Amino acid sequence: MKILKIASSLLAGFTLAGCFASTENKNEVTVYVSADEQIAREVFAAFTEKTGIEVSWVGDTEASKTTALVQRLQREKNNPIADVFWSSEILGTIRLAQDEIIVPAKTEVTLSWPAQHRDASFLWFAFSPRARGIAYRPLEHEETELPKTWWEFGAASIADPRFGTTRTHVAVMALFPEAFTEFLKTIKGKPLLGGNAATVQQVVDGTATFAMTDSDDVHASIARGESVAMHYPSHHDGKGGGTLLIPNTVAIIRSCAHPELANQFVDFMLSDEVALLLATSTSHNIPLQRSVAEQFPQLQVDNPLQVDFTKASALEDEAIARLMKALSHESK
């Protein structure tokens, strides 16, 4: 586990990873978070400024998120340290719900959260997704000439599928069994990269023509002045067959030390303030709230994929094992 450190002058009312909440501190909430450190820091600072509640948090590495934090929460099931889990994807949170590691959050805010963006029993809540797409060099390719479906990008660079949003996407692809089986025949011999940012860098460096990645990594590359663009292939024809949006999720840990503060944190994460902060961040997450989304038409996806993440979760392990075998790497 990576322990994050920062100079005391930057603390600004919250505590970074490795500094856990004391049970004697009645005004501190402990959060396990797989979002990028810079973005998490901004959100925590805003929460502390608004509520006066301090945040102690534990992050994760680019290569292993969010898998390592999910495993840690599973190990700590009978002696929880965290109050809240903020994940940058969704399938790990669903596994925690299935393992009875998270509990319902029922506040005025959560009870009014749209049903399509939450667990039916209010165990977790989805917000501010990122889009999955293909990174490419716009000086070499016209987007109109690129393949229209995901199944035609088997030669694209791919992050290690055992972790993070790549794992989530592979599980979703397995919902389309015939297309997924054919796709696996086209991906042999590729190396495993540490994370999505590394796949984008390969495109920038010219060592890969295309890369399967997340929209935030492309935004970050563009912000650095690099020549790269994002293409959104579909998963099937028609409405609801397009771009996979992988949301952030937030959930309260069972038997946590500070349930009231945890509820306040969940409410804050579902606020317009956080949606606006994430949309304007380097990640450029897609706001779900209409009032915020209207301010960012450039972030909207025309035809998002309609997907049952719970069904995808059931296929997850088998899908990863099949992909690892196709890549000629043993699944661990």
Secondary structure, DSSP 8 states (H G I E B T S, - for coil): -------GGG-TT-B-TT----TT-TTEEEEEE-S-HHHHHHHHHHHHHHH--EEEEE---TTTTTHHHHHHHHHTTTS---SEEEESSSHHHHHHHHTT-EE---SHHHHTS-GGGB-TTSS-EEEEEEEEEEEE-TTT--GGGS-SBGGG-TTSB-B-TTSHHHHHHHHHHTTSHHHHHHHHTT-TT---BSSHHHHHHHHHHTS-S-EEEEHHHHHHHHHTT---EEE--BSSSSTT-SB-EEEEEEEEETT-S-HHHHHHHHHHHTSHHHHHHHHHSTT-----SHHHHTT-GGG--SSB----HHHHHHHHHHHHHHHHHHTT----
